[in-house]
Amino acid sequence: MSASKKTLRLPRKKAAPTPHEERVRSGARAARAQSQNRRRQRPVEPRQTATPSASHQAIVKTSPQRIAPKPSEKKQGPAAQALPFAAFAPCPRGLEEMLARELKQLGFTDVTPGRAGCHFQADWRDILRANLYSRIATRILVQLAQAPVRTPEDIYALALDTEWEKWFGARHSLRVDTSAVGSPMQSLQYCNLRVKDAICDRIRAREGARPDVDTVRPDARVHLFLDANSATLYLDSSGESLFKRGWRYQKGAAPLRENLAAGLLALADWSPEYPLVDPFCGSGTILIEAAWIALNAPPGLHRPFQFERLRNHNPRIWHQIKDQARSQIRPTLETLLIGADTDSAALDLARQNLQQAKLAPDNIQFQVANALELLPPEGRPGWVVTNPPYGERLGAQDSSFWSDWSAQLKTHYDGWSVNVISSELGLPGHLRLSPDRRFPVFNGALDCRLFQFQIHGRRTEPNGAGATSEP
Ligand SMILES: C[S@@+](CC[C@H](N)C(=O)[O-])C[C@H]1O[C@@H](n2cnc3c(N)ncnc32)[C@H](O)[C@@H]1O
């Protein structure tokens, strides 16, 4: 640990700024931010702890992350280069296949679903596109190095040998995060520190000063991922998680994350030609996500990204990509989207969110209504995709709630596909419906299922008598 303390005390030397760095760091506010950054300097904290250590093994650095550039693009700066990178897009567990499908539809190659995410190949322009367009990814990580490691010193050597200066330098601030699955390292915090030390040592050797550490609003974010015998170093191109689309200012009670909502719509196989009803809509996440899908509006259009703070970010290319995305947004929303909730405060929030999401007030029909009484719109059957209250959140509602809702569905939602995410794994039993499909999916740390029921209802006869249903 002494090595890391020493690194933190190293005097800061001035490095010659690049024109871009001067722009991002000029002005009184920037000076204040820099002095705050210097005060804030402290080692960053890892997210997990690891299992006990193993013996040393020499590093063999692998570089699967780079492939030869196209001749026409060799002269551009790194951020504009067409070098393909190995990228990893984490996502909520259970959505890996849906994310892989989405990335393939976006034109990415070598897409392989992994644990809680997808690997794919992308040049830098594609990295920007993935950030802008992916509805399901949580972030886009660019792999810069990978090697077998056995000790923290191996990790230091790997980080020291990585060309960070292509992405950021002495005038940028830095944050390092570490996560691990089955790593033998004794302290992830120490591994994290060694990465930070190596990056700072490398940049100081090249530029005469080291980057500051800023855990709150860093210019560059680096992720160290450790598994049983290797380390991977990623540059985080996203920054704030991609489920933060930039429209949610206040959280309602237990809102779904936006990328989970998009993933549920994908798992449910909803498409915008069909009406969509969320009878427990809360702050409207599922329906707002559906509206953006129907409008072909890219989810990242109204938020900043980490890559915009990196050295040699090319704003011209980024604006081109965004302009192209804007030109593909449909002018009108044809899809019928209906949300209901018993809580009028939740619906006020949903309407605010609708406005913040740059949707028209009539794009989604919100109404205060009890799901037990909510009727579907007239016309062709559609989809229900919903996230009803879990367990104790059902509050005072009585035990017949699920069978009453089920009766409502069977009576009025004939032909509808009803998709319910719940951590209540016995939900089909409570509904007395057997699901056609059940998809394991995580809502944060909560182990859930998306249950899909195809309703073959009993029709209400003119005299009020119902006939059949129930698989
Ligand atoms: C888990 S929250 C839904 C959160 C929502 N998916 C979001 O992202 O904001 C469940 C919602 O169901 C509503 N609710 C509870 N009982 C209801 C009922 N009988 N009919 C309609 N809504 C109900 C609650 O007010 C709450 O807003």
The ligand as an SDF file (V2000), in Angstrom:
LIG
                    3D

 27 29  0  0  0  0  0  0  0  0999 V2000
  -43.8850   -1.4510   -9.2660 C   0  0  0  0  0  0  0  0  0  0  0  0
  -44.8180   -0.0240   -9.5600 S   0  0  0  0  0  0  0  0  0  0  0  0
  -44.6980    0.1900  -11.2960 C   0  0  0  0  0  0  0  0  0  0  0  0
  -43.5000    1.0060  -11.6170 C   0  0  0  0  0  0  0  0  0  0  0  0
  -43.4200    1.3650  -13.0720 C   0  0  0  0  0  0  0  0  0  0  0  0
  -43.1300    0.2150  -13.9170 N   0  0  0  0  0  0  0  0  0  0  0  0
  -42.3750    2.4400  -13.2800 C   0  0  0  0  0  0  0  0  0  0  0  0
  -41.3710    2.1790  -13.9580 O   0  0  0  0  0  0  0  0  0  0  0  0
  -42.5120    3.5200  -12.7090 O   0  0  0  0  0  0  0  0  0  0  0  0
  -46.4740   -0.6250   -9.4150 C   0  0  0  0  0  0  0  0  0  0  0  0
  -47.5400    0.4350   -9.5830 C   0  0  0  0  0  0  0  0  0  0  0  0
  -48.7930   -0.2050   -9.5040 O   0  0  0  0  0  0  0  0  0  0  0  0
  -49.7060    0.7220   -8.9410 C   0  0  0  0  0  0  0  0  0  0  0  0
  -50.8780   -0.0420   -8.4640 N   0  0  0  0  0  0  0  0  0  0  0  0
  -51.0370   -0.7580   -7.3150 C   0  0  0  0  0  0  0  0  0  0  0  0
  -52.2430   -1.3600   -7.3030 N   0  0  0  0  0  0  0  0  0  0  0  0
  -52.8630   -1.0310   -8.4510 C   0  0  0  0  0  0  0  0  0  0  0  0
  -54.1110   -1.3750   -9.0270 C   0  0  0  0  0  0  0  0  0  0  0  0
  -54.9990   -2.1590   -8.3990 N   0  0  0  0  0  0  0  0  0  0  0  0
  -54.3980   -0.8710  -10.2590 N   0  0  0  0  0  0  0  0  0  0  0  0
  -53.5330   -0.0660  -10.9060 C   0  0  0  0  0  0  0  0  0  0  0  0
  -52.3370    0.3000  -10.4030 N   0  0  0  0  0  0  0  0  0  0  0  0
  -52.0070   -0.1840   -9.1950 C   0  0  0  0  0  0  0  0  0  0  0  0
  -48.9120    1.4340   -7.8830 C   0  0  0  0  0  0  0  0  0  0  0  0
  -49.4900    2.7000   -7.5830 O   0  0  0  0  0  0  0  0  0  0  0  0
  -47.5420    1.5410   -8.5320 C   0  0  0  0  0  0  0  0  0  0  0  0
  -47.4040    2.7940   -9.1690 O   0  0  0  0  0  0  0  0  0  0  0  0
  1  2  1  0
  2  3  1  0
  2 10  1  0
  3  4  1  0
  4  5  1  0
  5  6  1  0
  5  7  1  0
  7  8  2  0
  7  9  1  0
 10 11  1  0
 11 12  1  0
 11 26  1  0
 12 13  1  0
 13 14  1  0
 13 24  1  0
 14 15  1  0
 14 23  1  0
 15 16  2  0
 16 17  1  0
 17 18  1  0
 17 23  2  0
 18 19  1  0
 18 20  2  0
 20 21  1  0
 21 22  2  0
 22 23  1  0
 24 25  1  0
 24 26  1  0
 26 27  1  0
M  CHG  2   2   1   9  -1
M  END
$$$$
